[in-house]
Amino acid sequence: MAHGYRTDTFGTIGGEGQGWKDTATRYALVPLRIFLGVTFIYAGLDKLTDSAFMSATGPGSVGELMRSVRDSSAVPALVDLSLKSPEGFGYAIGIGEVAVGLGTLVGLLARLAAFGGALISLSLWLTVSWQTEPYYYGNDLAYLMAWLPLVLAGASVLSLDAALADRRRRMR
């Protein structure tokens, strides 16, 4: 082929074009991975270590939060499900956020972690943030959109996924 169009995430056809543009393209999603990874780890740990949040009732509790958004939620059935066991829901969200954040930050099962992050953000947008007006004041929709490039591209550099893929290639 005479053209030098990029066809994969590891370089160009024939190994040409390893200039700064190709390097920048390969590393373009790393800042997003770091931001989302650190943010979700922090959010999860914040929930898991807040005894008020992990309660079914009381100010600042997950139970009170879910009761307050139930009628304005896009999917009240999802809120009702969380209200069956508010503490369990709180732990599931907190542990999920930590797992998603760690997977994204180190790039292990990065697409799966990003998909999990997108699902968490989608569920929070449809429940907690749905009534926010104007919509761009709510952050869960923005997080949902931020996860999508990582769902599609994964973590091809500076990641355990890339290291494992490289190891598999060398073993062939």
Secondary structure, DSSP 8 states (H G I E B T S, - for coil): -----B-SSS-BGGG---SHHHHHHHTTTHHHHHHHHHHHHHHHHHHHT-TTTTSSSSTT-HHHHHHHHTTT-S-HHHHHHHHHSHHHHHHHHHHHHHHHHHHHHHTSSHHHHHHHHHHHHHHHHHHTSTT-SSGGG-SHHHHHHHHHHHHHH---SSSHHHHHHHHHHHH-
